[in-house]
Amino acid sequence: MKFIRLQSKKYEINENSKSFEWGFPDLHAAMHEDISFVSEQYEGIPNHQFNKKFENMLFAEDKETENKLLEELWEEYVGWGMALPGVSCYRFEEGKENEAAKKLYDYFLQRDPEALESDEYYVLIFEGDEFFSKGHNGEEVAVFRKEIERVETKEFFSRYLIDEEWEDEE
């Protein structure tokens, strides 16, 4: 299945990439929030495996080890929360490309309008496997499998977004 997402040029995505809710500085902060919430469920069970792993994570000797243990805990006990098990995106179906482009445009217009004009982003068209639950803001969530095309933001929206508002801006 094909999907689109606005992608920062600062990093590449792969099949292990995950998205996280706006407001968190990075993926690990979002995962930490999820794990902290789950830890409350195990507070009264001191010998539970979760508590042992959680303590190991909290007292890890360095940040890299802490993040690795955090990711393992999140995968095993959370799987979906402020962090998502794939990347947030929109389904890019043949014949419905304009609709998907509009959703992507509106999403970023509300949250980060500068990204739509920035040279630091592009629209990534990719193949992926969809999760059948929505992201935090109604978007699809998919596991990235294969890049199809990278399109500069302005070029993508001029190609697919048929909208008077967009045309007025140019």
QUISULRA-V216296 format. One record per pair of residues at least 24 apart in sequence whose C-alpha atoms are under 7 Angstrom apart, sorted by the first residue. I is the first residue (numbers start at 1). GAP is how many residues later the second one is. D is the distance in whole Angstrom. If there is no record, write none. Layout:
<<I;GAP;D> <I;GAP;D>>
//
This chain:
<<1;126;5> <1;127;6> <1;128;7> <2;89;6> <2;90;5> <2;91;6> <2;123;7> <2;124;6> <2;125;5> <2;126;6> <3;86;6> <3;87;5> <3;88;4> <3;89;5> <3;122;6> <3;123;5> <3;124;6> <3;125;7> <4;85;6> <4;86;5> <4;87;7> <4;88;6> <4;119;7> <4;120;6> <4;121;5> <4;122;6> <5;84;5> <5;85;7> <5;118;6> <5;119;5> <5;120;7> <6;115;7> <6;116;6> <6;117;5> <6;118;6> <7;114;5> <7;115;5> <7;116;6> <7;117;6> <8;112;6> <8;113;4> <8;114;7> <9;111;5> <9;112;5> <14;130;6> <15;128;6> <15;129;5> <15;130;6> <17;69;6> <17;70;6> <18;65;7> <18;66;6> <18;67;6> <18;68;4> <18;69;5> <19;64;6> <19;65;5> <19;67;6> <19;68;5> <19;69;6> <20;62;6> <20;63;4> <20;64;6> <21;61;5> <21;62;6> <21;115;7> <27;56;7> <28;39;7> <30;52;5> <30;53;5> <31;43;6> <31;51;7> <31;52;6> <34;44;7> <34;47;6> <34;48;6> <35;39;6> <86;55;6> <86;56;5> <86;57;5> <87;54;5> <87;55;5> <87;56;6> <88;47;6> <88;51;6> <88;52;6> <88;53;5> <88;54;7> <89;50;6> <89;51;5> <89;52;6> <90;49;6> <90;50;5> <91;49;7> <97;63;6> <98;62;5> <98;63;5> <98;64;7> <101;56;7> <101;59;6> <101;60;6> <102;59;6> <116;37;6> <121;32;7> <122;28;6> <122;29;6> <122;30;5> <122;31;5> <123;27;6> <123;28;5> <123;29;6> <123;30;6> <123;33;7> <124;25;6> <124;26;5> <124;27;7> <125;24;5> <125;25;6>>
//
